[in-house]
Amino acid sequence: RRLRQHGRQHPRCGERPQATECDDAEQSACTDTHSADMEAAAQSAVNAADSTLKLANIRYNAGYSQFLEVLIAQGTYNDAWLNLIQEKRDRLLATVELYKAIGGGWQS
């Protein structure tokens, strides 16, 4: 799975394959932490894209730039927003995997 692969590449997780239930819980906890870090980075990208879009609108309304600059900024903002949504989804999935690994009541 994509989440597990991201978790293995995270500096706190190491590169070894996980075999036991304890290791699975540790791996899930690491993946959950990594997903939270990725979500925070995506939120920062959305904030930066939002600022860029606001500046592009100000420049366009003042006559300093063409509307193409606004359109590009809107596209960048939309891409950043979609990425944030995907990272939130990944974090929630990682949290569910963590609950399952520590015995959260799910039957495999």
N, C-alpha and C positions, 0 to 999 in steps of 0.2 A: 504494500500500500504506500501511497505517496506520503502519508503522515509518518509512517515508520521510517521511511528513507530519510526524510528531513531530520527526524530525531537522531538518527545515527550520525549525521553529519554535524550535529550541534557539538560545540567544544566540550560541554559537560557530559556528553553521552559516550564518547569513545566510538570505536569502529567495530567492536566485536559483535557477533550475532548473539541474540538473546535466546536462551533455551528453557529456563525454569520459570515457575510462576513468579517467584521473587524478582528475577531478572525482568520478566514481562511487566511487572508493576513498576519497577525502576525505569524501564524504557518508556512506559506510558507516562510516567511523571515527567520525564525529561522531554518527551514530545509535547506534553501540555505546556511546559515552560517555554519551549522553543516556539510553539504556536502563539503564545502570548507576546513574545518578543517580536515575532513577525507581524502580528496585528498592530502593535505599537508603532512599528516602522511604517506600516501602511497608513496609519492614521496621520503620521507626520507628513507623508507624501500628499495626502488629501489636503492637509492644512496649507502646505506649500503651493499646491495647484490652485487652491481657492484664492490665496493671496495674488498669485500670478493672474488669475482670471479677473479679479477686481482691478488690478493695475491695468490690464489690457482694456477693460471697459472704460476706465478713467482716461487713458490715452486716446482711445477712439473717440469718446465724447468731446474731448478737448481738441480733436483734429490733428493729433500728432502721429497717428498710425492708421493703417487700413483695417477694415473689418476682418480681413483674413487673420490678423493677429488674434482677434477675439475668438474666431472660430477654432484656431489651433489651441488656444488656452482652454476653451470649452471641451475640446476633445481630450486634452491632457487631464483635465479635472474629471471627466467621465471615466476615463481609464483608471485613474487613481481610486475613484469611488468604487468601481467594480472590483478592483484588486482588494480593497478594504473589506468588501462584502465576502469575497472568497476566503480571506484570512480569518474573518470572524467565524465563517462556517467551519474552517479547518480547526480553529481553536475549540469550538463546541464539540466537534467530532472527537478531538483529542481528549477532551474532558470526559466524554462518554466512555471512551476506551480505557481511561484511567479508572473510572468507577467500575467498569467490568473487570479490570485486572485485579483490583483490590477486593473483589467480591461484592459488587453493588447489587446483587440480586438477579442478574441476568443469567439465563441458562444458555450455554453454547450449543 
